[in-house]
Amino acid sequence: MAEKMPQTYANHTRLDPLFHFFLLPIFGGSTFASIFRFWYHPNPTTGWQFLLIAGATVAIFKMRLYSLKVQDRLIRLEERLRLATLLQEPLRSRIPELTEQQLIGLRFASDPEVPNLVERTLSERLTQADIKKAVRVWCPDYWRV
C-alpha cells in the first residue's frame, strides 16, 4: 500500500470526490434546471418536479452535515479524554472552557505541545485556524470525512 502524503495545515482539508464532484453538481444542476423549467413552463407537474429535486438536494446536504456533526462530537469527546490525561491542574479543570471548534483544532497537536497550546488557547482565545497554525508537530487525521 502506498504511503500517505504527510498531512499539514496547508493540505489537511479533504474533498470527497463522490460528494463534491458527482452528487453536488448533479443535484445543484438539477435544482437550477427545475427552477428554470418551472419558471418558463409553470404547471403542477413542473412545480412538483422542482419541489422533489429541491427536497432531494436539501436531503443530500443534511446527510453530509449530520455525518460531519457526529464526527465533531466524537472529536470533542476524544480530545477531552486526551486533555484529561495530558494536562496538569489547573489546566485540567479548565477543559470545559474550550469550545468545540478549539477542541477540533487541538486534535492536530502532538502530545508534548498540547499543554502550552491549551494554555495559549485559553488566554488568547485562539480560533480553530489559529490553533492549527500554531501546531509545530502535526498529528494527521486521515479519517475525517
C-alpha positions in Angstrom: 0.0 0.0 0.0 1.3 3.4 -0.9 2.4 5.8 1.9 0.1 8.6 2.6 1.3 12.1 2.0 2.3 13.8 5.3 -0.6 16.0 6.5 0.0 19.6 7.3 -2.1 22.7 7.8 -1.8 23.5 4.1 -3.2 20.2 2.9 -5.3 18.8 5.8 -8.7 19.7 4.2 -10.2 16.9 2.2 -12.6 16.6 -0.8 -14.9 13.7 -1.1 -14.9 13.1 -4.9 -18.3 11.3 -4.9 -19.9 14.1 -3.0 -18.1 17.2 -4.3 -17.6 16.2 -7.9 -20.6 13.9 -8.5 -23.6 14.4 -6.2 -23.2 18.2 -5.7 -23.0 19.0 -9.5 -25.9 16.7 -10.3 -28.2 17.9 -7.6 -27.2 21.5 -7.9 -27.6 21.5 -11.7 -30.9 19.6 -11.4 -32.3 22.1 -8.9 -31.4 25.1 -11.2 -32.8 23.3 -14.2 -36.1 22.6 -12.4 -36.3 26.2 -11.4 -35.9 27.4 -15.0 -38.3 24.7 -16.2 -41.0 25.8 -13.7 -40.3 29.5 -14.4 -40.9 29.1 -18.2 -43.5 26.3 -18.1 -45.4 26.8 -14.9 -47.8 24.0 -14.2 -48.4 21.5 -11.4 -46.0 18.9 -12.9 -43.0 21.2 -13.2 -43.8 22.7 -9.8 -43.8 19.2 -8.3 -40.6 18.3 -10.0 -38.9 21.4 -8.6 -40.1 20.5 -5.1 -38.9 17.0 -5.4 -35.5 17.9 -6.7 -35.1 20.7 -4.1 -36.1 18.3 -1.4 -33.6 15.7 -2.6 -30.9 18.4 -2.7 -31.6 19.5 0.9 -31.6 15.9 2.0 -28.1 15.3 0.4 -26.7 18.4 2.2 -28.4 17.4 5.5 -26.9 13.9 5.4 -23.5 15.3 4.8 -23.9 17.8 7.6 -25.1 15.1 10.0 -22.1 12.9 9.5 -19.8 15.9 10.0 -21.6 16.9 13.2 -21.3 13.3 14.5 -17.5 13.4 13.8 -17.2 16.8 15.6 -18.9 15.3 18.6 -16.6 12.3 18.6 -13.6 14.5 18.2 -14.8 16.7 21.1 -15.1 13.6 23.3 -11.8 12.2 22.2 -9.9 15.4 22.8 -11.5 16.0 26.2 -10.3 12.5 27.2 -6.8 13.1 25.8 -6.5 16.5 27.5 -7.6 15.0 30.8 -4.7 12.6 30.7 -2.1 15.2 29.3 -2.9 18.3 31.4 -2.0 19.0 35.0 -4.1 21.1 37.3 -5.2 23.9 37.0 -5.4 23.5 33.2 -7.2 20.2 33.5 -10.1 21.9 35.4 -10.4 24.4 32.5 -11.0 21.9 29.8 -14.8 22.7 29.8 -13.9 26.3 28.8 -12.6 25.1 25.4 -15.1 25.4 22.6 -16.0 22.6 20.2 -14.0 24.4 17.5 -11.0 24.8 19.7 -11.0 21.2 20.6 -11.3 20.3 16.9 -8.2 22.4 16.2 -6.3 20.9 19.1 -6.6 17.4 17.7 -3.8 18.0 15.3 -1.3 19.0 18.1 1.3 16.4 19.3 1.1 15.4 23.0 4.2 17.3 24.1 2.9 20.6 22.8 -0.7 20.3 24.0 -0.3 21.8 27.4 1.3 25.0 26.1 -1.1 25.2 23.3 -4.1 24.8 25.6 -2.8 27.5 27.9 -2.3 29.8 25.0 -5.8 29.0 23.5 -7.5 29.8 26.8 -5.5 33.0 27.5 -5.6 34.4 23.9 -9.0 32.9 22.8 -7.4 31.3 19.7 -9.7 30.3 16.9 -9.6 26.8 15.3 -7.5 28.2 12.4 -5.1 29.9 14.8 -4.6 26.7 16.8 -3.9 24.7 13.7 -1.4 27.3 12.5 0.4 27.2 15.9 0.9 23.4 15.8 4.6 22.6 15.3 4.4 18.8 15.2 1.3 17.9 13.2 -0.6 14.8 14.1 -2.6 13.8 11.0 -6.2 12.9 10.9 -6.8 10.8 7.8 -10.3 9.6 8.9 -12.2 12.9 8.6 -15.0 12.6 6.0 
